[in-house]
Amino acid sequence: MGTIKTKNILIDAARQLFAKKGLDNTTMNDIAVASGKGRRTLYTYFNNKDEVFYAIVEQELEHMSNRLRLIADKELEPEDKIVQLVYAHLSLIKEVVIRNGNLRAEFFRDIWLVEKVRKKFDQTEVELIQQIIMQGIRQGKFDVANIRMSVDIIHYCIRGLELPYIYGRLGTSIQASRPMVKQVIHRAMAKIVRPDEDLSKIED
């Protein structure tokens, strides 16, 4: 059996145990037994329980990054891409929580507090937001004076909505807020077109 497949089996077994029993109440021996691979195999891939925990989080975040990349590559207006990115991010995080267990479990509170684990994901998201903004500028749709600041503001606004969204504190229908979010993005970045301005002359 390939090393990647074996590692994924170990990670999946640990994920189920952490979700059911919690991180503190799960031992390396529990993971070895549940995976059916034995302690020797487990310790070949992971030195301790924390390393298994980080591997689970990294796997979840990589899945999220791939989904966000698909949105950035769509044939959509830049405004619509950013809106979709916002809601995909929030929906994917909630999906992770539902798939993995109880919201109140220590395991999930820790996932989003471990900055070094989510650093790669955050960087990917920042790059995707910048890519979309640059696309909007090239198309003459956005007028952004400070690209980096705009990217950071959008990114941290999304992060700030994570827990309220997971706990259902943003109202009964989060989808109803889409027009408002799009309006905010439009007012913040949309280029004001003068009647005499020919957008066809703006290089894409």
KAWO-V850664 format. One record per residue. N is the residue number from 1. PHI is phi in degrees with one decimal (NA if undefined). OMEGA is omega as a letter, one per 30 degrees, with the letter a starting at -180 (999 if undefined). NEAR is the number of other C-alpha atoms within 10 Angstrom. Layout:
n=N phi=PHI omega=OMEGA near=NEAR
n=N phi=PHI omega=OMEGA near=NEAR
//
This chain:
n=1 phi=NA omega=a near=5
n=2 phi=-64.6 omega=a near=6
n=3 phi=-64.7 omega=a near=9
n=4 phi=-65.9 omega=a near=9
n=5 phi=-64.0 omega=l near=10
n=6 phi=-63.6 omega=l near=16
n=7 phi=-61.9 omega=l near=20
n=8 phi=-65.4 omega=l near=15
n=9 phi=-63.3 omega=l near=16
n=10 phi=-63.3 omega=a near=25
n=11 phi=-64.3 omega=a near=22
n=12 phi=-63.8 omega=l near=17
n=13 phi=-63.5 omega=l near=18
n=14 phi=-65.8 omega=l near=26
n=15 phi=-58.5 omega=a near=24
n=16 phi=-65.8 omega=l near=16
n=17 phi=-68.4 omega=l near=20
n=18 phi=-61.0 omega=a near=23
n=19 phi=-66.8 omega=a near=21
n=20 phi=-84.8 omega=a near=15
n=21 phi=-105.9 omega=a near=14
n=22 phi=92.7 omega=a near=17
n=23 phi=-65.2 omega=a near=20
n=24 phi=-65.9 omega=a near=10
n=25 phi=-93.1 omega=l near=10
n=26 phi=-108.1 omega=l near=16
n=27 phi=-107.9 omega=l near=15
n=28 phi=-61.3 omega=l near=19
n=29 phi=-64.4 omega=l near=13
n=30 phi=-58.4 omega=a near=16
n=31 phi=-65.3 omega=l near=25
n=32 phi=-61.4 omega=a near=19
n=33 phi=-66.8 omega=a near=15
n=34 phi=-64.1 omega=a near=17
n=35 phi=-78.7 omega=a near=21
n=36 phi=74.9 omega=a near=14
n=37 phi=-104.9 omega=l near=15
n=38 phi=87.8 omega=a near=16
n=39 phi=-65.0 omega=a near=15
n=40 phi=-60.8 omega=l near=9
n=41 phi=-64.8 omega=a near=15
n=42 phi=-58.5 omega=a near=23
n=43 phi=-74.2 omega=l near=13
n=44 phi=-69.0 omega=a near=9
n=45 phi=-101.6 omega=a near=14
n=46 phi=-136.1 omega=l near=16
n=47 phi=-80.8 omega=a near=11
n=48 phi=-159.3 omega=a near=12
n=49 phi=-65.1 omega=l near=18
n=50 phi=-61.8 omega=l near=12
n=51 phi=-64.9 omega=l near=12
n=52 phi=-66.0 omega=l near=22
n=53 phi=-57.8 omega=a near=20
n=54 phi=-63.6 omega=l near=17
n=55 phi=-64.0 omega=l near=19
n=56 phi=-64.4 omega=a near=20
n=57 phi=-62.6 omega=l near=22
n=58 phi=-60.1 omega=l near=18
n=59 phi=-65.5 omega=l near=13
n=60 phi=-63.6 omega=a near=16
n=61 phi=-70.2 omega=l near=21
n=62 phi=-65.5 omega=l near=16
n=63 phi=-61.4 omega=l near=14
n=64 phi=-63.0 omega=l near=19
n=65 phi=-59.4 omega=a near=20
n=66 phi=-63.2 omega=l near=12
n=67 phi=-66.9 omega=a near=15
n=68 phi=-69.4 omega=l near=22
n=69 phi=-61.9 omega=l near=15
n=70 phi=-61.9 omega=l near=10
n=71 phi=-67.1 omega=a near=18
n=72 phi=-62.4 omega=a near=19
n=73 phi=-91.1 omega=a near=12
n=74 phi=-70.0 omega=l near=11
n=75 phi=-86.9 omega=a near=9
n=76 phi=-134.8 omega=l near=12
n=77 phi=-64.9 omega=a near=13
n=78 phi=-53.5 omega=l near=25
n=79 phi=-59.5 omega=a near=21
n=80 phi=-66.2 omega=l near=18
n=81 phi=-63.4 omega=a near=21
n=82 phi=-65.0 omega=l near=22
n=83 phi=-61.2 omega=l near=16
n=84 phi=-62.9 omega=l near=17
n=85 phi=-62.1 omega=a near=22
n=86 phi=-58.3 omega=a near=21
n=87 phi=-73.9 omega=l near=17
n=88 phi=-64.9 omega=l near=16
n=89 phi=-55.8 omega=a near=20
n=90 phi=-67.0 omega=a near=19
n=91 phi=-66.0 omega=a near=17
n=92 phi=-67.1 omega=l near=18
n=93 phi=-65.1 omega=l near=20
n=94 phi=-65.0 omega=l near=19
n=95 phi=-61.0 omega=l near=12
n=96 phi=-61.3 omega=a near=17
n=97 phi=-64.3 omega=a near=20
n=98 phi=-63.6 omega=a near=13
n=99 phi=-68.4 omega=a near=12
n=100 phi=-101.3 omega=l near=18
n=101 phi=140.2 omega=a near=19
n=102 phi=-68.5 omega=l near=14
n=103 phi=-59.4 omega=a near=15
n=104 phi=-83.8 omega=a near=9
n=105 phi=-62.4 omega=a near=17
n=106 phi=-57.2 omega=a near=14
n=107 phi=-53.2 omega=a near=21
n=108 phi=-78.2 omega=l near=20
n=109 phi=-63.8 omega=a near=13
n=110 phi=-74.8 omega=a near=13
n=111 phi=-51.1 omega=a near=17
n=112 phi=-90.6 omega=l near=16
n=113 phi=-99.0 omega=a near=10
n=114 phi=-88.0 omega=a near=12
n=115 phi=-62.8 omega=a near=11
n=116 phi=-68.1 omega=l near=10
n=117 phi=-76.9 omega=a near=18
n=118 phi=-93.7 omega=a near=19
n=119 phi=-60.0 omega=a near=13
n=120 phi=-64.4 omega=l near=15
n=121 phi=-62.7 omega=l near=19
n=122 phi=-59.2 omega=a near=17
n=123 phi=-63.9 omega=l near=13
n=124 phi=-62.5 omega=a near=17
n=125 phi=-64.4 omega=l near=21
n=126 phi=-58.8 omega=a near=17
n=127 phi=-63.9 omega=l near=14
n=128 phi=-68.8 omega=l near=22
n=129 phi=-62.1 omega=l near=26
n=130 phi=-62.2 omega=l near=19
n=131 phi=-59.0 omega=a near=16
n=132 phi=-68.4 omega=l near=22
n=133 phi=-63.4 omega=l near=25
n=134 phi=-62.5 omega=l near=18
n=135 phi=-61.4 omega=l near=16
n=136 phi=-62.7 omega=l near=21
n=137 phi=-67.3 omega=l near=21
n=138 phi=-62.1 omega=a near=14
n=139 phi=-84.1 omega=a near=17
n=140 phi=77.2 omega=a near=20
n=141 phi=-92.7 omega=a near=22
n=142 phi=-112.5 omega=l near=23
n=143 phi=-128.3 omega=a near=18
n=144 phi=-119.0 omega=a near=17
n=145 phi=-75.5 omega=a near=9
n=146 phi=-128.7 omega=a near=8
n=147 phi=-62.6 omega=a near=16
n=148 phi=-61.3 omega=l near=13
n=149 phi=-64.9 omega=l near=11
n=150 phi=-62.4 omega=l near=16
n=151 phi=-60.7 omega=a near=20
n=152 phi=-63.3 omega=a near=14
n=153 phi=-63.0 omega=l near=12
n=154 phi=-62.0 omega=a near=17
n=155 phi=-61.1 omega=a near=18
n=156 phi=-75.2 omega=l near=12
n=157 phi=-65.1 omega=l near=12
n=158 phi=-62.0 omega=a near=15
n=159 phi=-60.0 omega=a near=16
n=160 phi=-66.2 omega=a near=11
n=161 phi=-89.5 omega=a near=15
n=162 phi=-56.8 omega=a near=16
n=163 phi=-66.4 omega=l near=16
n=164 phi=-57.8 omega=l near=13
n=165 phi=-68.3 omega=a near=17
n=166 phi=-60.0 omega=a near=18
n=167 phi=-86.8 omega=l near=10
n=168 phi=70.4 omega=a near=12
n=169 phi=-95.4 omega=a near=11
n=170 phi=-105.2 omega=l near=13
n=171 phi=100.9 omega=a near=11
n=172 phi=-75.1 omega=a near=8
n=173 phi=-131.4 omega=a near=9
n=174 phi=-65.1 omega=a near=14
n=175 phi=-65.1 omega=a near=9
n=176 phi=-65.2 omega=a near=10
n=177 phi=-86.2 omega=a near=12
n=178 phi=-54.6 omega=l near=16
n=179 phi=-58.3 omega=a near=11
n=180 phi=-67.3 omega=l near=10
n=181 phi=-62.7 omega=l near=15
n=182 phi=-63.5 omega=l near=17
n=183 phi=-65.1 omega=l near=14
n=184 phi=-61.3 omega=l near=12
n=185 phi=-63.3 omega=a near=18
n=186 phi=-62.1 omega=a near=16
n=187 phi=-68.3 omega=a near=11
n=188 phi=-78.3 omega=a near=13
n=189 phi=-127.9 omega=a near=19
n=190 phi=-64.1 omega=l near=19
n=191 phi=-77.5 omega=l near=15
n=192 phi=-81.9 omega=a near=12
n=193 phi=-93.3 omega=l near=12
n=194 phi=-77.2 omega=a near=8
n=195 phi=-55.8 omega=a near=6
n=196 phi=-93.8 omega=a near=6
n=197 phi=-92.2 omega=a near=10
n=198 phi=-100.4 omega=a near=10
n=199 phi=-67.6 omega=a near=13
n=200 phi=-67.4 omega=a near=9
n=201 phi=-88.4 omega=l near=9
n=202 phi=-82.1 omega=a near=12
n=203 phi=-67.2 omega=l near=9
n=204 phi=-90.0 omega=999 near=11
//
